[in-house]
């Protein structure tokens, strides 16, 4: 069975996303977000290669993939999968600077 590891920075991303939705008075969306994320994570664990490969100039991130959160298509789960582990590195909106956020602090992604 594939083990799921969610990095602390990814957990912080989720909290920021929910907080943002609440600040925008999108209470229903903020309420739906955690369960939609859970569905995306279940799908990724079931089919680890389902996400689109992301090309970054970093040996540590060469197997990076992303998968959209259902109902929140602009928010994606960024992860690296091996045969036994799926590591969720970040949960980010498409408008955020992926390269800067992932490459700036690679030590926290291990």
N, C-alpha and C positions, 0 to 999 in steps of 0.2 A: 504494500500500500504506500502511496506517495504521501510524504509528510509535508505539511504546509508551515512555512515560517514567514511571519509578517514582521519586517524590520520596524523598529520603533519610529523611525522617521516616516514610514508609510502610515503607521497608526496616527501620527500627528497630522499627516495630510488629510486623513479621513475626518478627523475632528475639525480641521480648518474648513473643509468642504461643507460639513453640516452647519458649522457656525456661519459661514458665508450665506448659505441658503436661508437660515433663520434671520440674518440681518436684512435679507432681501424680502422678508415676509413670505417666503416660500415654505410655509410650515409643512404642507403636505409632502413636498419634495424632500425636505429635510427628514421627515418621518420615513419616507420610502427608501432613502439612500442606503442605510445600513443593510436592509434586506436585499436590495438590488446588488450591492457589493458582494454579499454572501453568495448570491446566485452566480455572479461572475467568478468568484473564487472556486466554487464547486465545479464549475465548468472547466476552469484552468487545471485543477487537480485531476479531473477525469481525463482531460485531453491536453496535456502540457504543451504540445506543439501547436495548439490551436491559434495562439497569438501571432500577430504579424512580427516578423523579425525587424529589429531596429539596428541600424548600422551606426555605431559610434567608434571613434578612434581610441579605443581602450581595450587592452587585452582582457581585463577583468569583466568587461561588459559586452564581449563579442557575441554572447548568446542571448542578449537581451531581447525580450519580446513584449508586446503590449496587446491588451484586450480591452474593449470598451465595456463599461458598466451598463447593463440594460436599462433603458429609460433615461440614461445620462450619457449619451453617445460622445459628448465632448470630454468626458472624464474617463481616463484609462488606467488600468492596472499595468504597471511595468514590473516585469519579473524575469527571473532566470530559472530554468528548470533543468534538473538532472534526472536520472532514472528513478531516484528515490526521494528527491526533495524539490519543492517549488518554493523559491525565495521571492517574496514580494518586496521589491525595493522601494517603490513609490506608488502613489495614487495621485495622478496629476491631471489638471485640465489641459486640453490641447493648446491653449494660449500661453501656458507657462513654458519657460525656456528649459526644455528637457536636458540639453547638453550641459548647461550651466548647473542645473540642480543635481544632476547625476555625477558629473565629473568633478565638481567643486569639492565634494566631500565623500570620496570613494571609500575611505576607511570605515565610515558608518554603514556602508552597504554590505560589508562582509559578514 
